[in-house]
Every structure is written in structure tokens, then in C-alpha cells.
Amino acid sequence: MLNFSYSKLKSSHEGPWIMLDLLMLTLLIINLIWLLFDGLFGTQAFKSILDSISPALISAYTPVHNNFVLYDLAFVIIFLTEFCVRWVAAVVRKTYVRWYFFPFIHWYDLIGCIPLGGARIFRFLRIFSIFYRLQKYQIIDLRNSAIYRFTLFYYDVLVEELSDRIVVKVLTDAQKDIAAGSPLIDDISKQVLATRLPILTQWLSSIMVHIGESIEHNNHGESVRNHVQKSVGKAVRGNAQVSTLKILPVLGTTIEKTLEQSVTDIVTQSIINLLKDITPDKIDDFVEHGLGRFSNEDHMLDQEVLIIVNECLELVKQHVSQQRWKDSFSSQNNSQDTSVS
């Protein structure tokens, strides 16, 4: 159902332009119907039908048909005049960044003014542009109309089918590159990570220092210190040599608790110092001398990573290939069946 809002028309301050749109819409419908009639008039079958209805109609319209281009030029002049008026208004309002953008954005209006059979089809797009402007200012509401829902559904179907095939094609090409021995891991390491290594090491160093300061803080690091204390206490109590201290009367238990607390403090402070002392230079040295040395097993691991990536891409392709519009279509049919019953 098409809802017309007169209040939105007044509040939009676009009254003259809306009236112009409605006028152009009327002329477009008349022109398109006339184009259809004139095209059918050129066929012998349609003439036979008209002759059975009224022979005089054929005689009266034949001169118009022979000079139809001249009649169509009258509409073309009106359409071109309206196009120029809107162009000037767009320049005055600075609707677009450059004054010459208007004819490129509204190319269908310009091409539709060409009085040739192939170009006249673009006049249909003028109708859609007019309805779009009316919908934009909320003067009409097409969302509840059957035509709008029908068009939106099949538009979504078209976009989903096209986008799915494009995504699957891109992922398939990526899989082919990986299967052909594409040095993906090396490229990521050299072109992505290596160029940003100073920033990454600085960031990692800052994170480490922040963690160390958090552990050192009386409140923030309490959970970490408690965990270290439990771990050290468990290790101390499980140590055979320390357990012999319990043999000493009175002092054995005290020595064990003191030793446990001392080891806990030493371990906690060592972790704090280790984290706070990590600098970007030390991380660079670790990456260069530690991570930079790869063995044959490491290269085999790289291949396994590429296989994992390939399998992930295959799963993504399967997920993308699912035609969700069919589920939507089925749900719509089910809802319609429920409402009918």
C-alpha cells in the first residue's frame, strides 16, 4: 500500500520540486505508454486487432506513427529542460563536490533523452529515481507495498548470488596459490611483520612492563602473588630435603614457613624484574637469535599451517555458498501458509 504524507511534504520544503517530480512522473508514464503503443502499432498482428475494433483508428493514427519521432521530441525537450533545471539547482545548492558531477551521476536521465529505441528504455530509470526521491523525504512509504517487497527480495537474491560467487572465486584462487607453493608464511613474515617489527617490539615491551608493574602493585598483583605463593608452597612441601626440617622440634615448622615465604618473594620479584627489564632491544635480539633459526621441523610446521589455512578457506567457501535467500523464501511461504490456515 502506497502511503502519502502531506505533513512530510510541507516539512521537507521541497514542495516545488516534488510537484515537478509528480508532473514528470505523469509525463513519463504517458510517454512510455505511448512508446509501447507505437511499437506495437508497427506490427501487423496489433493492427489486425485494432482493425477489428475500429478501422478508423488505424487511419487516424497512421500519420502520427509515421512522424512519431517528432512527437517524441516534444517529450525529449521537456525532459532535457527539466534535467538542465535540476543541474543548475544542484550547482547552486552545491549538492555535489564538482559542478560537472550531476550529468555523470544522473547519466540515465541524459541517455533516456536520446530519441532512439535502445536509449528510450532508460526512461524507466527516471521513474525509479523519482520514487527514490519521494521515499527519501518520506513523502511516500513504499516499504509496505507488495511491489517493494517483491523487488527487495529478488534484489537481495541477485546481490547474494553475485557476491557469493565472487567470494568463492577469490578464495579458490587463494587456495590454488597456496597449493602451488605460495610462500605465504615467508611473505607475511618479511612484508608484514618485519616492516613493523620496531613498533611490535615497542608495543610488546610496554605490555611486559605494564604487567610487571601490575604484579608489583599491592592490590592489582595480589592474585598473581597468591598463585605464586600456592605454587611455591606446594613445591616446598613436596621437596624431600625440606620435609626433613619438620624433624626439628619447634623450629622445623617455622623454618619451613620462612623458607616458603622467602622463595615466594624471590620468585615473585624475579618475575617482576624480568618483565620490567624487557626492552625493545632485548626483544629484537630474541627474535633475531631465537625465532630466526628454523629447522626442517619448523618448515614442516609451516606446511601444516598452510594446510590449516587451506581447510579454513574451504569451510568459509562452504559457508558462503549457502543460499540464505532460500531459507528466507521458505520462511515467507510458511508464514503465508500459517496466515491462510
C-alpha positions as CSV (number, residue, x, y, z in Angstrom):
1,M,0.0,0.0,0.0
2,L,1.3,3.4,-1.0
3,N,1.1,6.0,1.9
4,F,1.3,9.7,1.0
5,S,2.3,12.0,3.8
6,Y,1.2,15.6,3.3
7,S,2.9,16.7,6.6
8,K,6.3,15.4,5.4
9,L,5.8,17.2,2.1
10,K,5.4,20.5,4.0
11,S,8.2,19.9,6.4
12,S,10.6,18.9,3.6
13,H,10.5,22.4,2.0
14,E,10.7,20.6,-1.3
15,G,7.2,21.3,-2.4
16,P,8.0,22.8,-5.9
17,W,10.5,20.1,-6.7
18,I,8.0,17.4,-5.5
19,M,5.3,18.9,-7.8
20,L,7.8,18.9,-10.6
21,D,8.6,15.2,-9.9
22,L,4.9,14.3,-10.0
23,L,4.5,16.2,-13.2
24,M,7.5,14.5,-14.8
25,L,6.2,11.2,-13.5
26,T,2.9,11.7,-15.2
27,L,4.6,12.7,-18.5
28,L,6.9,9.7,-18.2
29,I,4.0,7.3,-17.8
30,I,2.2,8.9,-20.7
31,N,5.3,8.8,-22.9
32,L,6.2,5.2,-22.0
33,I,2.7,4.0,-22.7
34,W,2.7,5.9,-26.0
35,L,6.1,4.3,-26.9
36,L,4.7,0.9,-26.2
37,F,1.6,1.6,-28.2
38,D,3.5,2.9,-31.1
39,G,5.9,0.0,-31.1
40,L,3.0,-2.4,-31.1
41,F,1.3,-0.4,-33.9
42,G,4.3,-1.3,-36.1
43,T,3.3,-5.0,-36.0
44,Q,0.7,-6.4,-38.3
45,A,-0.9,-8.5,-35.6
46,F,-1.6,-5.4,-33.4
47,K,-3.0,-3.6,-36.5
48,S,-5.3,-6.5,-37.1
49,I,-6.7,-6.3,-33.6
50,L,-7.2,-2.5,-33.9
51,D,-8.9,-3.0,-37.3
52,S,-11.4,-5.4,-35.7
53,I,-12.1,-2.8,-33.0
54,S,-12.1,0.4,-35.1
55,P,-10.7,0.7,-38.7
56,A,-10.9,4.5,-38.4
57,L,-8.4,4.4,-35.5
58,I,-5.7,2.9,-37.8
59,S,-6.3,5.6,-40.4
60,A,-6.2,8.3,-37.8
61,Y,-3.0,7.1,-36.1
62,T,-1.0,6.2,-39.2
63,P,0.2,9.8,-39.8
64,V,1.2,10.0,-36.1
65,H,3.1,6.7,-36.3
66,N,5.0,7.9,-39.5
67,N,6.1,11.1,-37.7
68,F,6.3,9.7,-34.2
69,V,9.9,10.9,-33.7
70,L,8.7,14.5,-33.9
71,Y,6.1,13.9,-31.3
72,D,8.6,12.1,-29.1
73,L,11.0,15.1,-29.5
74,A,8.4,17.2,-27.6
75,F,8.8,15.0,-24.6
76,V,12.6,15.0,-25.1
77,I,12.6,18.8,-25.0
78,I,10.6,18.8,-21.7
79,F,12.9,16.1,-20.2
80,L,16.1,18.0,-21.2
81,T,14.7,21.2,-19.8
82,E,13.9,19.6,-16.5
83,F,17.4,18.0,-16.5
84,C,19.1,21.3,-17.0
85,V,16.9,23.0,-14.3
86,R,17.9,20.3,-11.8
87,W,21.5,20.6,-12.9
88,V,21.5,24.4,-12.2
89,A,19.8,23.8,-8.9
90,A,22.4,21.2,-7.9
91,V,25.2,23.7,-8.7
92,V,23.5,26.5,-6.7
93,R,22.9,24.2,-3.8
94,K,26.4,22.7,-4.1
95,T,24.9,19.2,-3.9
96,Y,28.0,17.6,-5.4
97,V,31.7,18.4,-5.0
98,R,32.1,19.5,-8.6
99,W,29.5,21.2,-10.8
100,Y,30.0,18.6,-13.6
101,F,29.3,15.6,-11.4
102,F,25.5,15.9,-11.9
103,P,25.3,14.5,-15.5
104,F,27.6,11.6,-14.6
105,I,25.5,10.7,-11.6
106,H,22.2,11.1,-13.5
107,W,23.5,9.6,-16.7
108,Y,20.3,7.5,-17.2
109,D,18.3,10.8,-17.4
110,L,20.6,12.1,-20.1
111,I,20.8,8.9,-22.1
112,G,17.0,8.4,-21.9
113,C,16.6,11.7,-23.7
114,I,18.1,10.3,-26.9
115,P,15.2,9.7,-29.3
116,L,16.3,6.2,-30.3
117,G,14.7,2.8,-29.5
118,G,17.6,1.4,-27.5
119,A,18.1,4.6,-25.4
120,R,14.4,5.2,-24.6
121,I,14.4,2.2,-22.2
122,F,16.4,4.3,-19.7
123,R,13.4,6.5,-19.2
124,F,12.1,3.7,-16.9
125,L,15.0,4.6,-14.6
126,R,13.7,8.1,-14.3
127,I,10.6,6.7,-12.7
128,F,12.6,4.8,-10.1
129,S,14.7,7.9,-9.4
130,I,11.5,10.0,-8.8
131,F,10.1,7.3,-6.4
132,Y,13.5,7.2,-4.6
133,R,13.4,11.0,-4.0
134,L,9.8,10.8,-2.7
135,Q,10.8,7.9,-0.4
136,K,14.0,9.8,0.7
137,Y,11.9,12.7,2.0
138,Q,9.4,10.2,3.5
139,I,6.6,11.7,1.4
140,I,5.6,8.3,0.3
141,D,6.2,5.0,2.0
142,L,6.8,2.0,-0.3
143,R,8.1,-0.4,2.3
144,N,4.6,-1.9,2.9
145,S,3.8,-2.3,-0.8
146,A,3.9,-5.7,-2.4
147,I,6.0,-4.4,-5.3
148,Y,8.6,-3.0,-2.9
149,R,8.9,-6.3,-1.0
150,F,9.0,-8.3,-4.3
151,T,11.7,-6.1,-5.7
152,L,13.7,-6.0,-2.5
153,F,13.6,-9.8,-2.2
154,Y,14.9,-10.5,-5.7
155,Y,17.4,-7.7,-5.4
156,D,18.8,-9.4,-2.3
157,V,18.8,-12.7,-4.2
158,L,20.8,-11.2,-7.1
159,V,23.3,-9.5,-4.8
160,E,23.8,-12.6,-2.7
161,E,24.3,-14.9,-5.7
162,L,26.8,-12.5,-7.3
163,S,28.7,-11.8,-4.1
164,D,28.8,-15.4,-3.1
165,R,30.3,-16.4,-6.5
166,I,32.9,-13.6,-6.3
167,V,34.0,-14.5,-2.8
168,V,34.2,-18.2,-3.7
169,K,36.3,-17.4,-6.8
170,V,38.6,-15.2,-4.7
171,L,39.1,-17.9,-2.1
172,T,39.5,-20.6,-4.7
173,D,42.3,-18.6,-6.3
174,A,43.9,-18.2,-2.9
175,Q,43.8,-21.9,-2.3
176,K,45.4,-22.5,-5.7
177,D,48.2,-20.1,-4.8
178,I,48.8,-22.0,-1.5
179,A,48.7,-25.4,-3.2
180,A,51.2,-24.2,-5.8
181,G,53.7,-23.5,-3.1
182,S,53.0,-19.8,-2.4
183,P,55.4,-18.6,0.2
184,L,52.6,-17.2,2.3
185,I,54.3,-17.6,5.7
186,D,57.5,-16.0,4.4
187,D,55.7,-13.2,2.8
188,I,53.8,-12.4,6.0
189,S,57.0,-12.5,8.0
190,K,59.0,-10.3,5.6
191,Q,56.4,-7.9,4.2
192,V,54.0,-7.5,7.1
193,L,55.8,-8.4,10.4
194,A,59.4,-7.4,9.5
195,T,58.4,-3.9,8.4
196,R,56.5,-3.3,11.6
197,L,59.0,-5.0,13.9
198,P,60.1,-1.9,15.8
199,I,56.5,-0.9,16.5
200,L,55.6,-4.5,17.6
201,T,58.7,-4.8,19.9
202,Q,57.9,-1.4,21.4
203,W,54.3,-2.5,22.0
204,L,55.3,-5.9,23.4
205,S,57.9,-4.2,25.7
206,S,55.3,-1.8,27.0
207,I,52.9,-4.6,27.7
208,M,55.5,-6.6,29.6
209,V,56.5,-3.6,31.7
210,H,52.8,-2.8,32.4
211,I,52.2,-6.4,33.5
212,G,55.3,-6.3,35.8
213,E,54.1,-3.0,37.4
214,S,50.6,-4.5,37.9
215,I,52.1,-7.6,39.7
216,E,54.2,-5.3,41.8
217,H,51.1,-3.2,42.8
218,N,49.7,-4.1,46.2
219,N,46.1,-4.5,45.0
220,H,46.4,-5.4,41.3
221,G,49.1,-8.1,41.7
222,E,47.5,-9.9,44.7
223,S,46.0,-12.7,42.6
224,V,49.4,-13.4,40.9
225,R,51.3,-13.3,44.2
226,N,48.7,-15.7,45.8
227,H,49.1,-18.0,42.8
228,V,52.9,-17.9,43.1
229,Q,52.7,-18.5,46.8
230,K,50.5,-21.6,46.4
231,S,52.7,-23.0,43.7
232,V,55.9,-22.4,45.7
233,G,54.3,-23.7,48.9
234,K,53.3,-26.9,47.1
235,A,56.7,-27.3,45.7
236,V,58.4,-26.7,49.0
237,R,56.2,-29.1,50.9
238,G,56.8,-31.7,48.3
239,N,60.5,-31.4,48.4
240,A,62.2,-34.3,50.3
241,Q,65.0,-32.2,51.8
242,V,62.7,-29.5,53.1
243,S,60.4,-32.1,54.6
244,T,63.3,-33.3,56.9
245,L,63.1,-29.9,58.6
246,K,59.9,-31.0,60.3
247,I,62.0,-33.4,62.3
248,L,63.5,-30.5,64.2
249,P,61.3,-29.7,67.2
250,V,59.6,-26.3,67.3
251,L,61.9,-24.6,64.8
252,G,61.3,-27.1,61.9
253,T,57.8,-25.7,61.0
254,T,58.9,-22.1,61.5
255,I,61.9,-22.6,59.2
256,E,59.7,-24.3,56.6
257,K,57.2,-21.4,56.5
258,T,60.1,-18.8,56.5
259,L,61.7,-20.7,53.6
260,E,58.4,-20.9,51.7
261,Q,57.7,-17.1,52.1
262,S,61.3,-16.3,51.1
263,V,61.2,-18.4,48.0
264,T,57.8,-16.9,47.1
265,D,59.1,-13.3,47.5
266,I,62.2,-14.2,45.4
267,V,60.2,-15.8,42.6
268,T,57.6,-13.0,42.5
269,Q,60.3,-10.3,42.5
270,S,62.2,-12.2,39.8
271,I,59.1,-12.3,37.6
272,I,58.6,-8.6,38.2
273,N,62.2,-7.7,37.4
274,L,62.1,-9.9,34.3
275,L,59.0,-8.2,32.9
276,K,60.1,-4.7,33.8
277,D,63.6,-5.1,32.4
278,I,62.4,-6.3,29.0
279,T,63.3,-3.6,26.4
280,P,62.6,-3.4,22.6
281,D,66.4,-4.2,22.1
282,K,66.2,-7.4,24.1
283,I,63.1,-8.5,22.1
284,D,64.8,-7.7,18.8
285,D,67.8,-9.8,20.0
286,F,65.5,-12.6,21.0
287,V,63.6,-12.5,17.7
288,E,66.9,-12.4,15.7
289,H,68.8,-15.2,17.5
290,G,65.9,-17.2,18.8
291,L,63.0,-17.1,16.4
292,G,65.2,-16.5,13.4
293,R,66.7,-20.0,13.4
294,F,64.4,-22.5,11.7
295,S,65.0,-26.3,11.4
296,N,63.4,-28.8,9.0
297,E,60.8,-29.5,11.6
298,D,59.9,-25.8,11.6
299,H,59.4,-25.8,7.9
300,M,57.2,-28.8,8.1
301,L,55.2,-26.9,10.7
302,D,54.8,-24.1,8.2
303,Q,53.3,-26.5,5.7
304,E,50.9,-27.8,8.3
305,V,49.9,-24.1,9.0
306,L,49.2,-23.6,5.3
307,I,47.1,-26.8,5.2
308,I,45.1,-25.4,8.2
309,V,44.6,-22.1,6.3
310,N,43.5,-24.0,3.2
311,E,41.0,-26.1,5.2
312,C,39.7,-22.9,6.8
313,L,39.2,-21.3,3.4
314,E,37.3,-24.4,2.3
315,L,35.0,-24.1,5.2
316,V,34.5,-20.4,4.5
317,K,33.6,-21.3,0.9
318,Q,31.0,-23.8,2.0
319,H,29.5,-21.3,4.4
320,V,29.4,-18.5,1.8
321,S,27.9,-20.8,-0.8
322,Q,24.8,-21.4,1.3
323,Q,21.9,-19.8,-0.4
324,R,20.3,-18.0,2.5
325,W,17.6,-16.5,0.3
326,K,16.1,-19.9,0.0
327,D,15.7,-20.1,3.8
328,S,14.1,-16.6,3.7
329,F,11.8,-17.7,0.9
330,S,10.8,-20.9,2.8
331,S,10.1,-18.9,5.9
332,Q,7.9,-16.4,4.0
333,N,5.9,-19.3,2.4
334,N,5.5,-20.9,5.8
335,S,4.2,-17.6,7.3
336,Q,1.8,-17.2,4.4
337,D,0.5,-20.8,4.8
338,T,0.1,-20.1,8.6
339,S,-1.9,-16.9,8.0
340,V,-4.1,-18.6,5.4
341,S,-4.9,-21.5,7.7
